[in-house]
């Protein structure tokens, strides 16, 4: 793979790919950490390291993910953890911008 300056650089096996692979191999027990999850957590005010490592993923992100699940009234079941994982992905991707959510109508 060629990069700037004509130098060759090998493909990297990054944390995002590794956590996605771990998520599917573990049948959803481990959350996916990628740019969308990072953006969503930043919007929620999280203070995760900007350069996430495997140790930070296991020691900071996974416990934070479990804590968010508990705060949202979710269990640690695979189904509930997948719901949260998908919610973070959507929130990080701007699929559900807060500004477009209507206030509930009084009946």
N, C-alpha and C positions, 0 to 999 in steps of 0.2 A: 504494500500500500504506500503510495507516494504522498508526501506531505510538503508543506511550504519549504522552499529552498531545494527541492528535488531529492532530499534525503529520504531514504526508505525507513519505515517504522512498522513494526509488527502490530497486529491487532491486539487490543487489550481485552482481558477478561475482567471487566469492571464489577464494582459492587452491585450496581443496578441489575446486571445480567445474573450475577451470582444469587442475589436475593430472590429474583423471579424464579430461577431454577429451584432454589431451596423451597420456595412457596409451593411450587407444583409437586416436587418430590415428596414434601411433607404433607401433602393434601391440604394445604392452607393453614397449617399450624404456625408458620412464620410469615410475617407480613412482607410485602414488597416495598423496598425503599428505592425510589427513583426520583427523577426531577419533579414529577407530579406530586408525589407524597411530600417531598421537601417543600414545594411551593405551598401546599395546603397547610402544612404544619407551621410554616413561617407566617401565613395569614392568621393562624390561630394563636400566634405569639410564642411559639416554641423557640427555645434557645439551643438547638442542636448544633454540633460542630459543622462548619462550612465544608470541611474536607472529611467526610465520613469515612471511617475505617471499619473493618470487621469488628474490632473490639467495641467501638462506639455504637455500631449497629446492635450488637448483642447486649451491651450494658446500658445504653441510653434509649435507642429507638424502640426496641422490643418492649421494655417496661413502660415507656410512654404510650405506646400503642395499646397495651393492656389497660393502662390507666384511663385512656380516652374511652375504650370500650366499656369499662365499668361506669364511668361518668355518664355515658349515653344510655345506661340501662341494659347493655348487652352482656351476654354471658361469654364465657371463653369457648363456646362451641364453635366448630369449624364454620357453620353457617353464619353465625353472628360475626365472626372475625372476617369472613369474606365480605359481608355487608359493609363493615367499616373500611376495609381495604378498598373496596369499590367507591365508597363515599369520598375517601381521601383523593382517589384518582380523579373523580369527577370535579371535586372542589379545586384541585390543583390545575385542572385543565380548563377552568372557567365554563364548564358545561352548565352550571347552575349559578350564575352571578347573583350575589346577594341583592344588588340594586333592582333586579327584575322580579324579586319575590314579593307578591302582593300581600298586604296586611289582611288578616282574616276579617271577613265582613260580619258585622253584628246582625243577628237575625231577629 
